[in-house]
Amino acid sequence: MLELSALGLLQKKPLHGYRLKQQLELFMSSCISINYGAIYPLLKRLEERGYVFVVTEEPGEAFNN
């Protein structure tokens, strides 16, 4: 369920791990607390499966969250 929720949020806009954690907790109505030890391995698994990819920023560039 966490993977599907993360994919749904990431489909809307790019998010880094910290912001993804916040959005997941809001999305799930704060019913659960997600720790950072779960977020980054989750993102790595999704990347390895080809579901997400890493976006790097150029110096001075930032995307809006």
N, C-alpha and C positions, 0 to 999 in steps of 0.2 A: 504494500500500500504506500509506503514511503517513496519508493521508486516512481510509481505512477504520479503521485502528488508532485514530486520534484520535477518530473518531465512536464507536467502540465504548467507549472509556474515558469519553467525555463523556456517553454514554447512562446510565452508572452513577451519575455525580454531577458537579456543576459543578466545573471546575478552571480556575485561571488559567494563563497561559502557562508560568510557571516550573514549576509542579507538573505540568502536562501533559507537559512535556519530560522530567521525572524519571520519570513513570509510563510514558511511551512507551519510554524506554530500558530500564526494568525489564521491561516487557511483551515487548520484543524481545530479551530475554536479554542485554542489553548488547552485542549484536553490532554495533550501529551507534551512532554518536554524533550526536545531533541538535543543531544549533546554533540559537540564538535567532533568527537571521536567517531560518530556515525556519518556525519555529513561528508567529510573529505573522502573516506573510502567509498561511499555511495557515488560521489561524483567521478571517482576513478573508475569504478565498475561501469558506469554509464558511458564514460569516454571509451573504455576498452571495447564495449559492445557497439560502438559507433552511434550511439543515441545522442550524444552531446560532443562538443568540441571546445577546446580552449581558445579564448579570444584574448590576444595580448594587446595592450595599449601602447601607443607611441608616446614618448615623453610629451607632457603637457596636454594629453588627451584623456578624457574620462567620459564614461557613459552615465546617463542619469538613472538613478534608482528610484 
